[in-house]
Amino acid sequence: MYIEMTTPTMDILDSPIIGVFATCTEDLALLPRSAKVSSKELIADNLDVQVIEVTINQSNVIGSMIRGNSSGFIIPDGSSVKGLEGIDIPIESLPDKLNAIGNIVLANDSAAVVHPELSDRSIDIIAHTLKVDVHRGTIAGVKTVGMAGTVTNKGLLVNPKATEQELAFLEDVFDLPVDIGTTNYGVPMVGSGLLANSKGYVAGSKTTGYELGRIESALGFVSKD
């Protein structure tokens, strides 16, 4: 069974590293205000979400700075965020110096894996705000787990250099099938080139057909029967 979507590859701000500029949950996608209307429409259609225009500290790197799920959003401490005023879910900040939240937190609606050096206080805030179990870990030895993988409520795709121990750890934490892959013609930090939820996905414009197949299989958009 294949879930039909419109063209699944795209750029944001003329760049294929779309996960740096945008982030999504089951219901919302946060994009820079300066993103093209066509980019916002493609994400809205493919992920079946409401698109919200956001700026953080006058920057466009929304995906690197913000992480959320259906229960809430986490932002860096002291950040000036515009566009989330009407969101009816909690928005909390982390006190850590590690403040690129989207880079260091990988989360869906049930669990999260975070940078191994995050403080206990930050982990408590993430657990309370996102309503998830939180675990410190790495993917392929990389501490910026938010860019080393992409997780939805149906599956998980991660850096192809992830070890067997890391893959088993991720499968146990998220209780989901885990697969390896790349985006944008071989980029192993799949979170930098992919936006996905349980309803659909979009990948960076340089992502190949083979890579799209791996994404669709890992995230449950193609039956493995």
C-alpha positions, -999 to 999 in steps of 0.1 A, spaced: 0 0 0 14 34 -10 1 67 6 -1 91 -23 14 126 -18 23 155 -40 60 159 -51 79 150 -19 112 170 -25 116 207 -20 138 236 -9 132 261 19 149 295 13 165 279 -18 182 253 3 177 215 5 186 213 42 150 218 50 152 204 85 175 233 96 148 258 86 116 241 96 102 216 121 69 198 124 46 178 146 14 158 139 -6 189 135 17 219 130 47 229 109 68 259 118 85 277 89 104 310 85 82 339 75 104 345 45 98 310 31 80 309 -3 42 304 -4 48 273 -25 70 257 1 44 263 28 17 249 6 37 218 -2 44 211 35 8 217 44 -4 193 17 21 165 23 21 165 61 -16 175 65 -6 202 90 -13 239 97 17 259 87 28 287 111 52 314 102 78 319 129 110 338 137 134 331 166 159 357 176 154 373 141 168 341 126 153 317 100 169 285 114 136 274 130 143 237 127 177 239 144 163 260 173 129 245 182 116 210 189 81 200 196 54 173 195 17 171 200 20 182 236 43 212 235 74 230 221 109 235 236 128 267 227 162 281 239 164 301 271 160 338 265 148 335 230 126 360 213 100 339 193 74 354 172 45 335 157 36 310 184 14 333 204 -18 316 193 -6 280 200 -27 263 226 0 240 239 29 247 264 61 264 252 90 261 276 127 270 274 158 251 284 184 267 307 213 248 292 241 265 272 233 238 246 206 259 230 201 246 194 171 226 206 162 211 173 197 198 169 200 182 202 165 167 208 149 139 188 113 134 198 79 120 188 47 118 209 59 91 233 97 94 238 128 115 233 165 110 229 187 140 237 223 152 237 242 132 263 254 164 280 220 179 287 215 187 323 190 169 346 170 201 348 166 203 311 156 167 308 129 173 334 116 202 314 115 182 282 98 153 299 71 176 315 65 198 284 65 171 257 50 145 281 76 119 270 102 96 285 136 112 279 169 93 274 204 106 268 221 90 238 240 93 205 234 82 169 265 72 149 285 86 179 269 120 171 256 140 200 233 162 179 207 135 177 180 159 164 198 161 131 212 126 131 177 111 128 140 117 121 113 100 141 75 100 137 49 80 156 53 52 130 90 48 124 125 61 127 152 68 101 188 75 113 224 81 102 237 50 84 268 49 106 247 42 137 260 11 156 240 -20 163 239 -10 199 225 25 191 199 10 168 188 -14 195 187 14 220 165 36 197 142 7 189 138 1 226 133 38 235 107 46 208 92 11 205 93 15 168 111 0 138 144 17 130 161 19 97 192 37 83 193 61 53 204 94 39 190 125 23 202 150 -3 224 126 -23 242 109 6 240 133 35 240 111 66 224 137 90 190 128 78 172 152 101 188 181 82 170 170 50 137 156 61 104 167 76 80 140 85 50 130 107 28 99 106 8 113 77 35 123 53 69 137 46 90 161 25 127 158 18 154 181 5 154 187 -33 187 167 -38 172 136 -23 174 107 -48 147 82 -57 166 54 -38 167 76 -7 130 84 -10 123 47 -10 143 42 22 124 71 38 90 58 28 98 23 40 113 33 73 85 58 82 57 34 72 45 50 39 50 18 20 38 -16 32 67 -41 39 44 -70 31 
